[in-house]
Amino acid sequence: MCGIIGYTGSNNSINILMSGLSALEYRGYDSAGIAYFDENNSIQTIKSSGRLSSLSEKISDRQISSLCGIGHTRWATHGKPSDINAHPHSSSTVSLVHNGIIENYAKIKSFLKSHGYDFLSETDTEAAALLLDYNYKILKYPIKAIAGTSAMLEGSYAFAILFSDIPDTIYALRHDSPLILGVGAGENFAASDITAKKKKTKNYIALEHGEIGCIKSDKIEVVDFSANIIKKPVLTASWNFEQAQREGYEHFMLKEINEEPQSIINTLHPRIKEELPDFSCDSIDFDRIINSERIHIIACGTAMHAGLIGRMLIEKYAKIPVNVEIASEFRYNNPILSKNDTAIIISQSGETADSLAALRLAKSLKAYTVAVVNVIGSSIAREADSVLYTWAGPEIAVASTKAYSVQTSLLCLIAIQMGILRNTIDIRFARKIVSELVSDIPEIIKSIINKSEIIHETAKRISKSDDIFFIGRGADYYLSEEGSLKLKEISYIHSEAYPAGELKHGTISLIENNVPVIAIATSEYLISKTISNLRETKSRGALTILICNEKFNFDDIDIVIKLPAVSEDLAFLPTVTILQLLAYYTALERACDIDKPRNLAKSVTVE
């Protein structure tokens, strides 16, 4: 949820920390801070509530020279955004930044208060920092103190730590929350993810759960809680730093929508041979999947909506029953899984806390687990039995866009492969869908992006609304759910999605003059029913908006946005691009902070 950066080397750490925090600000942006060793080897701390620019202003007033420091950008979980609650949190012996949540912080605070400690902040992190201080004073050695502290903490956390009497070293601890160690030349790093250090190095070490990194300018050692050295491979990131920049687009979200065609190609092309699915590059057991009694797709938010499309396609092509589960509810609902089931976990970041917990529960129940993730080496990727990477590159905007497109594209290819193996679809049909998926769909999405004037004009019409409703049937209802989520999270307009047939069961009472109702109708089989429902809202004063195939004409609908000719089975891909652009332009008209909507963070690494 928060962003961590640490640096030790021969350059001024302040500039490098601030650059890293800028790259990590999408992980949290209600406060930021740094701690560093000054020229006298004393730890100094500067922190501020608000965006990173507030911290920059404080730093610009000082002449600072430092070779070692840590930094943090925060998304608040305990304690309101404020200077006091901002990280780092410090004592006389340690300074610490934290990503995650300490579940037993109240118990720790009570324990420390009984030993004479005073607390300045409202955060759970200060409890961890002072507990580390307590253990360090007793145990004397950093590794022993970190191990002893970890044994007393409950929750998920990643720490970057400075000890006041060890001025050239950063200590890093990972317990569930993400943390990597960057390997440079005469300088080394700690970071929540790869984007924080891409300007300096592409080489990194993936820190695992329960491992401690000891980072000096000339070497990195990874040890266990008994100080035994763990040999770790140095990995190389494939992304260019420029991929994490806006490249001339006004917002990351718009850039990432424009990247959807190429992202789909990147995801699918390595998995296609002779116009048929080929997953030989992936370690996935399709025999086990197609012989499953039931498939469970588990995810949160946009990834869950992608899972709904996956369910539709798997059940249609492979004839296997599929449940789609909200990850935050899954493990509390006493789920019924067995060794004969498959659990597919979908997460862009691969660090989503609820999805990771669901994965672990599914594994404990002996189900076969498959991860569909974007971030290589992420927790969900490492812990699943098999992993399918989406290879979409970094997604910086909080509102997920290209992640949905690649997730649904990959699920479609999985469904086709399952149908072939189960003999529930024929090879000719499979080739037709695969060909359209990889050849036609990217071009159709490009055409929508390049001719988005009607979408922008529609956004202007709805941007002053207080309430908006989306309706659809079948897959179009699933798209309505995603369109509604995208609109509300970046434009702050109250929006709801309903199955079109449910309007008369209560919802239509909310329709009054000029309330926008957006109907999605990509299925010829269902369009007459959906249009009938849309007309019911028009008769009650609604502003009616229809997204449908280009061959249909409805003169009595206020606004019609037409899809280029596309197979009904794949219409979800260009349709979601229309919905993303509609949300984007609506938020633009309302002058919202599109890439960093209020109260939201990109990677939800706490429950």
C-alpha positions as CSV (number, residue, x, y, z in Angstrom):
1,M,0.0,0.0,0.0
2,C,2.8,2.4,0.8
3,G,6.1,2.9,-1.0
4,I,9.6,2.3,0.5
5,I,13.0,3.3,-0.9
6,G,16.5,3.0,0.5
7,Y,19.9,4.0,-0.8
8,T,23.5,3.6,0.2
9,G,26.4,4.5,-2.0
10,S,28.8,7.2,-3.1
11,N,26.1,9.7,-4.4
12,N,24.0,12.1,-2.5
13,S,21.2,9.8,-1.2
14,I,18.7,12.7,-0.9
15,N,18.3,13.1,-4.7
16,I,18.0,9.4,-5.2
17,L,15.5,8.9,-2.4
18,M,13.3,11.7,-3.8
19,S,13.5,10.3,-7.3
20,G,12.5,6.9,-6.0
21,L,9.6,8.3,-4.0
22,S,8.4,10.1,-7.1
23,A,8.3,6.7,-8.9
24,L,6.5,5.1,-6.0
25,E,4.0,7.8,-5.3
26,Y,1.2,5.8,-7.0
27,R,1.4,3.5,-4.0
28,G,0.4,6.2,-1.6
29,Y,0.4,10.0,-1.5
30,D,-1.0,11.4,1.7
31,S,2.4,12.0,3.3
32,A,6.1,11.3,2.7
33,G,9.4,11.4,4.5
34,I,13.0,10.5,4.6
35,A,15.6,9.7,7.2
36,Y,19.4,9.9,6.4
37,F,22.8,9.9,7.9
38,D,24.3,13.4,7.9
39,E,28.0,14.3,7.6
40,N,28.4,13.6,11.3
41,N,26.8,10.2,10.9
42,S,23.7,11.2,12.9
43,I,20.2,10.3,11.7
44,Q,18.1,13.2,10.5
45,T,14.4,13.0,9.6
46,I,12.3,15.2,7.4
47,K,8.7,14.4,6.7
48,S,5.5,16.1,5.7
49,S,1.8,15.5,5.1
50,G,0.4,15.9,1.6
51,R,2.0,15.1,-1.7
52,L,5.7,14.6,-2.3
53,S,6.0,18.2,-3.4
54,S,5.4,19.2,0.2
55,L,8.4,17.2,1.3
56,S,10.4,18.6,-1.6
57,E,9.7,22.1,-0.4
58,K,11.0,21.3,3.1
59,I,14.2,19.7,1.7
60,S,14.9,22.5,-0.7
61,D,15.4,24.9,2.2
62,R,18.4,22.9,3.5
63,Q,21.8,22.0,2.2
64,I,22.0,18.3,2.8
65,S,24.8,15.9,2.0
66,S,24.2,12.2,2.8
67,L,25.4,8.9,1.4
68,C,22.8,6.6,3.1
69,G,19.1,7.0,3.8
70,I,15.5,5.6,3.6
71,G,12.3,7.2,2.3
72,H,8.6,6.5,2.4
73,T,5.4,7.6,0.7
74,R,2.2,6.8,2.7
75,W,-1.3,5.6,2.2
76,A,-2.9,6.0,5.6
77,T,-4.2,2.9,7.5
78,H,-3.7,3.9,11.1
79,G,-3.8,7.6,12.0
80,K,-4.9,10.5,9.7
81,P,-2.4,12.0,7.2
82,S,-0.2,14.4,9.2
83,D,3.4,15.3,9.7
84,I,3.5,13.3,12.9
85,N,2.0,10.2,11.4
86,A,4.2,10.3,8.3
87,H,7.1,7.9,8.1
88,P,9.9,7.4,9.0
89,H,9.3,6.6,12.7
90,S,12.4,6.8,14.9
91,S,13.9,6.3,18.4
92,S,17.3,7.0,19.7
93,T,18.7,3.8,18.1
94,V,16.6,3.1,15.0
95,S,14.7,4.8,12.1
96,L,12.1,2.7,10.2
97,V,9.8,2.9,7.2
98,H,7.0,0.4,6.8
99,N,4.7,-1.0,4.1
100,G,1.8,-3.1,5.5
101,I,-0.1,-3.3,8.7
102,I,0.7,-4.4,12.2
103,E,-2.4,-6.1,13.5
104,N,-1.4,-6.4,17.1
105,Y,0.0,-2.9,17.4
106,A,-2.3,-2.0,20.3
107,K,-0.9,-4.9,22.4
108,I,2.7,-3.9,21.4
109,K,2.0,-0.3,22.5
110,S,0.7,-1.4,25.8
111,F,3.7,-3.6,26.4
112,L,6.1,-0.8,25.5
113,K,4.3,1.8,27.6
114,S,4.7,-0.5,30.6
115,H,8.5,-0.3,29.8
116,G,8.6,3.5,29.8
117,Y,8.1,4.2,26.1
118,D,6.1,7.3,25.0
119,F,4.3,7.5,21.6
120,L,4.0,10.5,19.4
121,S,1.9,9.3,16.6
122,E,-1.3,7.3,16.0
123,T,0.3,4.8,13.7
124,D,0.9,1.1,14.0
125,T,4.4,1.7,12.5
126,E,5.7,3.6,15.5
127,A,4.9,0.5,17.6
128,A,7.1,-1.6,15.4
129,A,9.9,1.0,15.4
130,L,9.9,1.3,19.2
131,L,9.7,-2.4,19.6
132,L,12.8,-2.8,17.5
133,D,14.5,-0.2,19.7
134,Y,13.5,-2.2,22.8
135,N,14.9,-5.4,21.3
136,Y,18.1,-3.8,20.0
137,K,19.0,-2.4,23.4
138,I,18.6,-5.8,24.9
139,L,20.1,-8.1,22.1
140,K,22.7,-5.6,20.8
141,Y,22.9,-7.1,17.3
142,P,20.8,-5.9,14.4
143,I,19.8,-9.3,13.0
144,K,18.9,-10.7,16.4
145,A,16.9,-7.5,17.2
146,I,15.0,-7.7,13.8
147,A,14.3,-11.4,14.3
148,G,13.1,-10.9,17.8
149,T,10.9,-8.0,16.8
150,S,9.4,-10.0,13.9
151,A,8.6,-12.8,16.3
152,M,6.5,-10.4,18.3
153,L,4.6,-8.8,15.4
154,E,1.4,-10.0,13.7
155,G,0.3,-8.7,10.3
156,S,2.1,-8.0,7.0
157,Y,5.0,-5.7,6.8
158,A,8.2,-4.8,4.9
159,F,10.7,-2.6,6.7
160,A,13.7,-0.6,5.7
161,I,15.7,0.3,8.8
162,L,18.6,2.5,9.8
163,F,20.5,1.8,13.1
164,S,22.0,5.0,14.5
165,D,25.4,3.3,15.3
166,I,25.8,1.6,11.8
167,P,25.9,4.6,9.5
168,D,26.6,2.9,6.2
169,T,24.0,0.0,6.2
170,I,20.3,-0.4,5.5
171,Y,18.6,-3.4,6.9
172,A,15.5,-4.7,5.1
173,L,12.9,-7.2,6.3
174,R,10.1,-8.7,4.4
175,H,7.1,-10.4,6.0
176,D,4.4,-10.8,3.2
177,S,4.5,-7.2,2.0
178,P,6.7,-6.6,-1.2
179,L,10.3,-5.6,-1.0
180,I,13.2,-6.0,-3.5
181,L,16.9,-5.1,-3.2
182,G,18.5,-3.2,-6.1
183,V,22.0,-4.2,-7.1
184,G,24.2,-1.3,-8.5
185,A,27.8,-0.5,-9.1
186,G,29.2,0.9,-5.8
187,E,25.6,1.6,-4.7
188,N,22.7,-0.5,-3.6
189,F,19.0,-0.1,-2.9
190,A,15.9,-1.3,-1.2
191,A,12.5,-0.6,-2.8
192,S,8.9,-1.7,-2.8
193,D,9.0,-2.3,-6.5
194,I,11.3,-2.0,-9.5
195,T,10.1,1.4,-10.8
196,A,11.7,3.1,-7.8
197,K,15.2,2.4,-9.0
198,K,15.0,1.8,-12.7
199,K,17.0,5.0,-13.5
200,K,20.0,3.5,-11.6
201,T,19.9,-0.3,-12.2
202,K,17.9,-3.1,-13.7
203,N,19.4,-5.7,-11.4
204,Y,17.7,-6.8,-8.2
205,I,17.3,-9.5,-5.6
206,A,13.8,-10.7,-4.7
207,L,13.6,-10.7,-1.0
208,E,11.4,-13.6,0.3
209,H,9.1,-13.9,3.3
210,G,11.1,-14.0,6.5
211,E,14.4,-12.9,4.9
212,I,16.6,-10.0,6.0
213,G,18.7,-7.9,3.6
214,C,21.9,-6.2,4.9
215,I,22.7,-3.5,2.3
216,K,26.0,-1.7,2.1
217,S,27.3,0.3,-0.8
218,D,29.7,-2.4,-1.9
219,K,27.6,-5.6,-1.2
220,I,24.3,-7.1,-0.3
221,E,23.9,-10.0,2.0
222,V,20.6,-11.8,2.6
223,V,20.3,-13.8,5.9
224,D,17.7,-15.7,7.8
225,F,16.7,-15.0,11.4
226,S,19.7,-17.0,12.6
227,A,22.1,-14.8,10.6
228,N,22.8,-17.7,8.2
229,I,23.7,-16.3,4.7
230,I,21.2,-17.2,2.0
231,K,22.6,-17.3,-1.6
232,K,20.2,-15.4,-3.8
233,P,20.3,-14.9,-7.6
234,V,20.6,-11.5,-9.1
235,L,17.7,-11.0,-11.5
236,T,17.4,-8.5,-14.3
237,A,14.2,-6.5,-15.0
238,S,13.0,-6.4,-18.6
239,W,11.1,-3.1,-18.4
240,N,12.6,0.2,-19.5
241,F,12.3,3.1,-17.1
242,E,10.6,5.1,-19.8
243,Q,7.7,2.6,-19.7
244,A,6.9,4.0,-16.2
245,Q,6.7,7.6,-17.5
246,R,3.8,9.3,-19.2
247,E,5.6,9.7,-22.6
248,G,3.7,12.9,-23.5
249,Y,0.3,11.7,-22.4
250,E,-1.6,14.0,-20.0
251,H,-2.2,11.2,-17.6
252,F,-0.8,7.7,-17.0
253,M,-4.4,6.4,-17.3
254,L,-4.7,7.7,-20.9
255,K,-1.2,6.3,-21.7
256,E,-2.1,2.9,-20.4
257,I,-5.4,2.8,-22.3
258,N,-3.4,3.6,-25.4
259,E,-1.0,0.7,-24.5
260,E,-3.9,-1.9,-24.5
261,P,-3.5,-3.1,-28.1
262,Q,0.2,-3.8,-27.7
263,S,-0.2,-5.2,-24.3
264,I,-2.7,-7.7,-25.6
265,I,-0.3,-8.7,-28.3
266,N,2.6,-9.0,-25.7
267,T,0.4,-11.3,-23.6
268,L,-0.9,-13.6,-26.3
269,H,1.7,-13.9,-29.1
270,P,4.1,-16.0,-27.1
271,R,1.2,-18.4,-26.3
272,I,0.0,-18.9,-29.8
273,K,1.3,-21.4,-32.4
274,E,-0.3,-22.1,-35.8
275,E,-3.3,-20.0,-34.7
276,L,-4.0,-22.2,-31.7
277,P,-3.1,-21.7,-28.0
278,D,0.3,-23.0,-27.0
279,F,1.1,-22.7,-23.3
280,S,4.4,-24.7,-23.5
281,C,6.3,-21.7,-22.2
282,D,4.3,-21.8,-19.0
283,S,4.4,-24.4,-16.3
284,I,0.7,-25.0,-16.2
285,D,-1.1,-28.4,-15.8
286,F,-4.0,-28.2,-18.1
287,D,-4.8,-31.9,-17.5
288,R,-5.5,-31.1,-13.9
289,I,-7.6,-28.0,-14.8
290,I,-9.8,-29.7,-17.4
291,N,-10.4,-32.6,-15.0
292,S,-11.4,-30.3,-12.2
293,E,-14.8,-30.7,-10.6
294,R,-15.1,-27.0,-10.3
295,I,-13.0,-23.9,-11.0
296,H,-12.9,-21.0,-8.6
297,I,-11.8,-17.6,-9.9
298,I,-10.8,-15.4,-7.0
299,A,-9.9,-11.7,-7.3
300,C,-10.7,-8.1,-6.2
301,G,-12.2,-5.1,-8.0
302,T,-11.3,-4.9,-11.7
303,A,-9.6,-8.3,-11.6
304,M,-12.8,-9.8,-10.2
305,H,-14.7,-8.3,-13.1
306,A,-12.2,-9.8,-15.5
307,G,-12.9,-13.1,-13.7
308,L,-16.6,-12.8,-14.5
309,I,-15.7,-12.7,-18.2
310,G,-13.4,-15.6,-17.7
311,R,-16.2,-17.6,-16.1
312,M,-18.5,-16.9,-19.1
313,L,-15.9,-18.1,-21.6
314,I,-14.7,-21.1,-19.7
315,E,-18.3,-22.3,-19.1
316,K,-19.2,-21.6,-22.8
317,Y,-16.1,-23.2,-24.3
318,A,-15.1,-25.9,-21.8
319,K,-18.4,-26.7,-20.1
320,I,-16.9,-26.7,-16.6
321,P,-18.7,-25.0,-13.8
322,V,-16.9,-21.9,-12.5
323,N,-17.4,-19.8,-9.4
324,V,-16.2,-16.2,-9.2
325,E,-15.3,-15.2,-5.7
326,I,-14.6,-11.8,-4.2
327,A,-11.2,-12.4,-2.5
328,S,-12.0,-10.3,0.6
329,E,-15.0,-12.6,1.3
330,F,-13.6,-15.9,0.1
331,R,-11.9,-17.2,3.2
332,Y,-14.6,-16.0,5.6
333,N,-17.3,-17.9,3.8
334,N,-16.1,-21.4,4.6
335,P,-15.4,-22.2,1.0
336,I,-15.7,-25.8,-0.3
337,L,-12.6,-26.7,-2.2
338,S,-10.8,-30.0,-2.7
339,K,-7.9,-31.5,-4.4
340,N,-10.2,-32.0,-7.4
341,D,-10.7,-28.2,-7.8
342,T,-8.7,-25.4,-9.4
343,A,-8.4,-21.9,-8.0
344,I,-7.3,-19.2,-10.4
345,I,-6.1,-16.1,-8.5
346,I,-6.0,-12.8,-10.6
347,S,-4.1,-9.8,-9.4
348,Q,-2.3,-7.1,-11.4
349,S,0.3,-6.5,-8.7
350,G,0.6,-10.0,-7.4
351,E,0.6,-8.5,-3.9
352,T,-3.1,-8.0,-3.2
353,A,-3.5,-9.0,0.5
354,D,-7.0,-10.5,0.2
355,S,-6.1,-12.5,-2.9
356,L,-2.8,-13.7,-1.4
357,A,-4.8,-14.9,1.7
358,A,-7.3,-16.7,-0.6
359,L,-4.5,-18.4,-2.5
360,R,-2.9,-19.7,0.7
361,L,-6.3,-21.0,1.9
362,A,-6.9,-22.7,-1.5
363,K,-3.5,-24.4,-1.2
364,S,-4.1,-25.5,2.3
365,L,-7.3,-27.2,1.0
366,K,-5.2,-29.0,-1.7
367,A,-6.7,-27.2,-4.7
368,Y,-4.5,-26.6,-7.7
369,T,-3.7,-22.9,-7.7
370,V,-2.9,-20.8,-10.8
371,A,-1.8,-17.2,-10.6
372,V,-2.6,-14.7,-13.3
373,V,-0.4,-11.7,-12.4
374,N,1.6,-8.9,-14.1
375,V,4.5,-8.5,-11.7
376,I,7.2,-11.0,-12.0
377,G,8.4,-12.4,-8.7
378,S,5.4,-11.1,-6.8
379,S,4.1,-13.0,-3.8
380,I,1.1,-14.5,-5.5
381,A,3.3,-15.5,-8.5
382,R,5.8,-17.2,-6.2
383,E,3.3,-19.0,-4.0
384,A,0.9,-20.4,-6.6
385,D,1.4,-23.9,-8.0
386,S,1.6,-22.4,-11.5
387,V,1.8,-18.8,-12.8
388,L,0.7,-17.1,-16.0
389,Y,2.3,-13.7,-16.4
390,T,0.4,-11.1,-18.4
391,W,3.5,-9.1,-19.4
392,A,1.6,-5.8,-19.7
393,G,4.5,-3.7,-18.3
394,P,4.0,-1.3,-15.3
395,E,0.6,0.1,-14.7
396,I,1.0,3.4,-12.8
397,A,-2.5,4.9,-12.7
398,V,-4.5,3.8,-9.7
399,A,-7.5,3.0,-12.0
400,S,-6.7,-0.3,-13.7
401,T,-7.1,-0.4,-17.5
402,K,-4.7,-2.4,-19.5
403,A,-4.6,-5.0,-16.7
404,Y,-8.2,-5.8,-17.3
405,S,-7.6,-6.1,-21.1
406,V,-4.7,-8.5,-20.7
407,Q,-6.3,-10.5,-18.0
408,T,-9.5,-11.1,-20.0
409,S,-7.5,-11.8,-23.1
410,L,-5.5,-14.5,-21.3
411,L,-8.6,-16.0,-19.7
412,C,-10.1,-16.2,-23.2
413,L,-7.1,-18.1,-24.5
414,I,-7.2,-20.4,-21.5
415,A,-10.9,-21.1,-22.1
416,I,-10.1,-21.9,-25.8
417,Q,-7.3,-24.3,-24.8
418,M,-9.6,-26.0,-22.3
419,G,-12.4,-26.4,-24.9
420,I,-9.9,-27.9,-27.4
421,L,-8.6,-30.4,-24.8
422,R,-12.2,-31.3,-23.7
423,N,-13.4,-31.6,-27.3
424,T,-16.2,-29.1,-26.6
425,I,-15.1,-26.8,-29.4
426,D,-13.7,-27.7,-32.7
427,I,-10.3,-26.7,-34.1
428,R,-11.7,-24.5,-36.8
429,F,-13.8,-22.4,-34.4
430,A,-10.8,-22.2,-32.1
431,R,-8.5,-20.9,-34.9
432,K,-11.2,-18.3,-35.8
433,I,-11.4,-16.9,-32.3
434,V,-7.7,-16.9,-31.7
435,S,-7.0,-15.2,-35.0
436,E,-9.5,-12.5,-34.2
437,L,-8.2,-12.1,-30.7
438,V,-4.6,-11.4,-31.7
439,S,-5.1,-9.8,-35.1
440,D,-8.4,-7.9,-35.2
441,I,-9.0,-6.9,-31.6
442,P,-5.9,-4.8,-31.2
443,E,-6.7,-2.9,-34.4
444,I,-10.4,-2.4,-33.3
445,I,-9.2,-1.0,-30.0
446,K,-6.8,1.4,-31.8
447,S,-9.7,2.6,-34.0
448,I,-11.8,3.3,-30.9
449,I,-9.0,5.3,-29.2
450,N,-8.3,7.3,-32.4
451,K,-12.0,8.2,-32.9
452,S,-13.1,8.9,-29.4
453,E,-14.9,12.2,-30.1
454,I,-18.3,10.8,-29.4
455,I,-17.1,9.3,-26.1
456,H,-15.7,12.7,-25.1
457,E,-18.9,14.5,-26.0
458,T,-20.9,12.0,-24.0
459,A,-18.6,12.5,-21.1
460,K,-19.4,16.2,-21.2
461,R,-23.1,15.4,-21.1
462,I,-22.8,13.2,-18.0
463,S,-20.1,15.1,-16.1
464,K,-22.5,17.3,-14.2
465,S,-24.6,14.3,-13.0
466,D,-24.9,13.2,-9.4
467,D,-26.0,9.6,-10.2
468,I,-25.4,7.3,-13.2
469,F,-26.7,3.8,-13.9
470,F,-25.2,1.1,-16.1
471,I,-27.3,-1.8,-17.3
472,G,-26.7,-4.9,-19.4
473,R,-27.4,-8.6,-19.7
474,G,-25.0,-11.5,-19.6
475,A,-21.5,-10.4,-20.4
476,D,-22.8,-6.9,-20.9
477,Y,-23.8,-6.8,-17.2
478,Y,-20.2,-7.8,-16.3
479,L,-19.0,-5.0,-18.4
480,S,-21.5,-2.7,-16.7
481,E,-19.9,-3.5,-13.4
482,E,-16.5,-2.6,-14.6
483,G,-17.7,0.6,-16.4
484,S,-19.4,1.7,-13.2
485,L,-16.4,1.0,-11.0
486,K,-14.1,2.9,-13.4
487,L,-16.4,5.9,-13.5
488,K,-16.9,6.2,-9.8
489,E,-13.3,5.7,-8.7
490,I,-11.9,8.6,-10.8
491,S,-14.8,11.0,-11.4
492,Y,-16.4,10.6,-7.9
493,I,-19.9,10.4,-9.4
494,H,-22.1,7.9,-7.7
495,S,-22.6,5.1,-10.1
496,E,-24.3,1.7,-10.0
497,A,-24.5,-1.3,-12.3
498,Y,-27.5,-3.6,-12.6
499,P,-28.7,-6.5,-14.7
500,A,-31.1,-4.8,-17.1
501,G,-33.9,-7.1,-16.2
502,E,-33.7,-6.1,-12.6
503,L,-34.6,-2.5,-13.2
504,K,-38.3,-3.1,-12.5
505,H,-37.4,-4.8,-9.2
506,G,-36.7,-1.5,-7.4
507,T,-34.0,0.4,-9.2
508,I,-36.3,2.2,-11.7
509,S,-37.7,4.2,-8.8
510,L,-34.4,6.1,-8.8
511,I,-34.8,7.3,-12.4
512,E,-35.8,10.9,-12.9
513,N,-35.2,13.7,-15.4
514,N,-31.8,13.7,-17.0
515,V,-30.3,10.9,-15.0
516,P,-27.9,9.1,-17.3
517,V,-28.6,5.4,-18.0
518,I,-25.9,3.7,-20.0
519,A,-26.9,0.4,-21.6
520,I,-24.4,-2.0,-23.0
521,A,-25.8,-4.3,-25.7
522,T,-23.2,-6.3,-27.6
523,S,-25.3,-9.5,-28.0
524,E,-27.7,-9.7,-30.9
525,Y,-29.6,-12.3,-28.9
526,L,-30.2,-10.0,-26.0
527,I,-30.3,-6.5,-27.5
528,S,-34.1,-6.3,-27.9
529,K,-34.6,-7.0,-24.2
530,T,-31.9,-4.5,-23.2
531,I,-33.3,-1.8,-25.5
532,S,-36.8,-2.4,-24.0
533,N,-35.3,-1.8,-20.5
534,L,-33.5,1.3,-21.7
535,R,-36.7,2.7,-23.2
536,E,-38.4,2.2,-19.9
537,T,-35.9,4.6,-18.3
538,K,-36.3,7.1,-21.2
539,S,-40.1,7.2,-20.6
540,R,-39.2,8.4,-17.0
541,G,-36.9,11.2,-18.2
542,A,-33.5,9.5,-18.3
543,L,-30.7,10.5,-20.6
544,T,-30.3,7.3,-22.5
545,I,-26.9,6.2,-23.8
546,L,-26.4,2.9,-25.7
547,I,-23.1,1.1,-26.6
548,C,-23.9,-1.5,-29.3
549,N,-22.7,-3.1,-32.5
550,E,-22.4,-0.7,-35.5
551,K,-25.1,-2.6,-37.5
552,F,-27.9,-1.5,-35.1
553,N,-29.8,1.8,-35.3
554,F,-32.1,3.2,-32.6
555,D,-33.3,6.7,-33.4
556,D,-35.2,7.1,-30.2
557,I,-32.0,6.7,-28.0
558,D,-30.4,10.0,-27.0
559,I,-26.7,8.9,-27.6
560,V,-25.5,5.8,-29.4
561,I,-21.8,4.8,-29.3
562,K,-21.1,2.1,-31.9
563,L,-18.6,-0.7,-31.8
564,P,-16.8,-1.7,-35.0
565,A,-17.8,-5.1,-36.3
566,V,-16.5,-7.7,-33.8
567,S,-17.4,-11.2,-32.7
568,E,-19.9,-11.2,-29.9
569,D,-17.6,-13.5,-27.9
570,L,-14.8,-10.9,-28.0
571,A,-16.9,-7.7,-27.8
572,F,-15.9,-7.2,-24.2
573,L,-12.5,-6.0,-25.2
574,P,-13.3,-3.0,-27.3
575,T,-16.3,-2.3,-25.1
576,V,-14.3,-1.9,-22.0
577,T,-12.0,0.5,-23.8
578,I,-15.0,2.7,-24.5
579,L,-16.0,2.5,-20.8
580,Q,-12.5,3.4,-19.7
581,L,-12.3,6.4,-22.0
582,L,-15.8,7.5,-20.9
583,A,-14.6,7.4,-17.3
584,Y,-11.4,9.2,-18.2
585,Y,-13.0,12.0,-20.1
586,T,-15.7,12.5,-17.4
587,A,-13.1,12.8,-14.8
588,L,-11.2,15.2,-17.0
589,E,-14.3,17.4,-17.4
590,R,-14.6,17.4,-13.6
591,A,-10.9,18.4,-13.1
592,C,-10.3,15.3,-10.9
593,D,-6.9,13.9,-10.0
594,I,-7.2,11.1,-12.5
595,D,-4.1,9.1,-11.8
596,K,-4.4,9.4,-8.0
597,P,-8.0,9.4,-7.1
598,R,-8.7,10.3,-3.5
599,N,-8.7,7.6,-0.8
600,L,-7.4,5.0,-3.2
601,A,-4.0,3.3,-3.7
602,K,-2.8,1.1,-6.5
603,S,-1.7,-2.0,-4.7
604,V,-3.9,-3.0,-1.8
605,T,-1.5,-4.9,0.4
606,V,-3.5,-4.8,3.6
607,E,-7.0,-6.1,4.3
